[in-house]
Amino acid sequence: MLKTRIYYQVKPYLPWRFRMGLRRIFARRTLRANKDVWPINPAAAQPPRNWPGWPGGKKFALVLTHDVEGPRGIGNIHQLVALEMKLGFRSSFNFIPEGEVSIPREVRAELVRKGFEVGVHDLQHDGKLFQDRADFARKAKRINSYLGEWGSSGFRSAFMHHNLNWVHDLEILYDSSTFDSDPFEPQPDGVNTIFPFWMPGATGRGYVELPYTLPQDSTLFLLLKESSPEIWKRKLDWIVECGGMALVNVHPDYINFDKATNSAASFPYTHYQEFLEYVQEKYANLYWHALPRDVAKFCEVLRPERRMASGRRVCMLTHSIYESDNRVMRYAEALAERGDEVDVLCVKRDRNQPDTETINQVHVHRVLRRSSKRARGQIAYLLPLLRFWFKSTVSLTWKNLKRRYDLIHVHNVPDFLVFAAWGAKLTGAKVILDIHDIVPEFYGSKFGKQEDTRAVHMLKWMERKSAGYADHVIIANHLWLDKYAQRTRAHGKCSVLINYVDPRIFQPRPRTRHDGKQIILFPGGLQWHQGLDIAIRAMPKISARMPRAELHIYGEGNMKDGLVALAQELGLNGHVSFFDPLPLRQITEIMANADIGVVPKRADSFGNEAFSTKIMEFMSLQVPVVVSSTKIDHYYFDDSGVRFFESGNPDALADAVCEVLRNQELRQQMVGRASEHVARNDWVTAKVEYLKLVDGLCVEK
């Protein structure tokens, strides 16, 4: 909302022509950038679920509304009413209760007597209604008093500002403060539908949202200087084809009924008249002409659920290799599948990867090549993160200037990556911070730092600032929720989304490996808390009992050189092999051909509370998995689905692996229980929650 606030602060000091000239310069760029979604956004055509159609079998609904903003508008009401009545139309007039002029009671009464509707337009029309939640609640009481005094059932805010969740404070039948698509508005997010929809409240109450679906007169004739209503006609034809609602907002303040005068701040009434005549002549008997309250009453019974399809623009930031990051891929593909436009800013595995690539409808932009050196020191680890933050900030800001984003989803590590979204946030985008790892604990584990060190205190400060900057925080497991929310004071805007697997990728498949080996597999990051040295130290005992057993490790990390050296020191050449990380869909094939998966995390470190997706991935592929006994894994799993061993104990790990490899009945029992667990906990269910979260945030804008 900052942009809008600045606009109204400078408004009194700049002449109208100068301000409009500036807006037109930006409007031309906006028009080019949004040519695919304005004036017609194809994604807005889907009707609500179980939509029965319009009353009387009409093809579409026609709704006429007017916002009266000042003395000129009040002076034009009589002529506008006469024009509509002459052509057989009725409309709704929305008045500002505490505006620069008072609305005579007799004017409202005369409109109602003639069959028109009267609604409430904001409170003071100063652009400040939605700046503060507590302030809105106070103003809502005054708005409600005007609604009751005027006998009004509908509301529309100034400048089409909106927060549909806050509007539940109003005692209304309908709100009409949104639009299907209009990038020229100060708050440019659209609801992406040409149908009315129900906004349910917490206690069963709710209201109907009526978006305007034809461009506003001020946009067409004042900002874009259109010389005819052709855009209205063209979009109306499309709405008719889709069976939607054609709702237009025309301001009496901007209509010129005097043919002898002309003004840059007005347009001839004949534009509006021509449009109404076009409706009559082309679509006679095909439209349901209704007042807004009539449409709302019709929909109040139906409670149509808006299809959250969207056509929204989303950008994801992650300092990871996209194709190997299951969590990021799931989010991005879920949004792209339903029609959102998704960009991902990430790192490049090597110089052979293209800078830009489209993968399953997701536009992947690799803004920085991953360092070829494994970071050992703290500075060496920090510098690539800072470079990525800078590169992604520039890239994101530039992309948002060309065409605005609705949502920025930032994945840590690091937490401060969230500040790369500053430009998009200023223009109205919502920001999600996704906590894959809680950084102070991760850092302490990685570099052996105690909790009371200065660096850890600094990371907790950054954690708190990053959480405060985000509009919502997703946390990767339930154990971290209370700790993170309390530490960051982010109560009320945190939720948990477990890193469940996508069953379309991780599903049982026929085994293709028949080499007689017994493969123990670990795919993932090679950090100290992952405990791979424990698995390697267990291999001499395992290989002594089972000579055909091999440990295959796929991954990268700061411990890799040390792990390779350890395997050589123990004389495990041939029994322990290291491989580069693979893209998600390739590593899935490798995992499906393993005999057993191993997750040897340390319980005395960050790994004690870090959820490992690898467990669920192995379970989904019907590969038995041996897991160290950690707090997080006992929280989500039991002994029937995985085989636990004492964390940090190589002998216990060796015993567990050998038991599972030798006991076919145990393997079958583990696979069966694991399959039941996966069926109850997969991405199909979690995806619905994520999409609801995204849509709820975007509606709040």
Buried (B, 14 or more C-beta within 10 A) or exposed (E): BEEBEEBBEEEEEEEEEEBBEEBEEEBEEBBEBBEEBBBBBBBBBBBBEEBEEBEEEBBBBBBBBBBBBBEBBBEBBEBBBEBBBEEEBBBBBBBBBBBEBEBEEEBBEBBBEEEBBBBBBBBBBBBBBBBEEEEBEEBBEEBBEBBEEBEBBBBBBBBBBBBBBBBBBBBBBBBBBBBBBBBBBBBBBBBBBBBBBBBEEEEEEBBBBBBBBBBBBBBBBBBBEBEEBBBBBEBBBBBBEBBBBBBBBBBBBBBBBEEEEEEEEBBBBBBBBBBBEBBBEEBEEBBBBBBBBBBBBBBBEBBBEBBBBBBBBBBBBBBBBBBBBBBBBBBBBBBBBBBBBBBBBBBBBEEEBEEEBEBEBBBBBBBBBBEEEBBEEEEEBEEBBEBBBEBBBEBBBEBBEEBBBBBBBBBBBBBBBBBBBBBBBBBBBBBBBBBBBBBBBBBBBBBEBEEEBEBBEEBBEBBBBBBBBBBBBBBBBBBBBEEBBEBBEBEEBBEBBBBBBBEEBBBEEEEEEEEEEBBBBBBBBBBBBBBBBBBBBBBBBBBEEBEEBBBBBBBBBBBBEBBBEBBEEBEBEEBBBBEEBBBBEEBBEBBBBBBBBBBBBBBEBBBBBBBBBBBBBBBBBBBBBBBBBBEBBBEBBEEEBBBBBBBBBBEBBBBBBBBBBEBEEBBEBBBEBBBEBBEEBBBEEBBEEBBEBBBBBBBBB
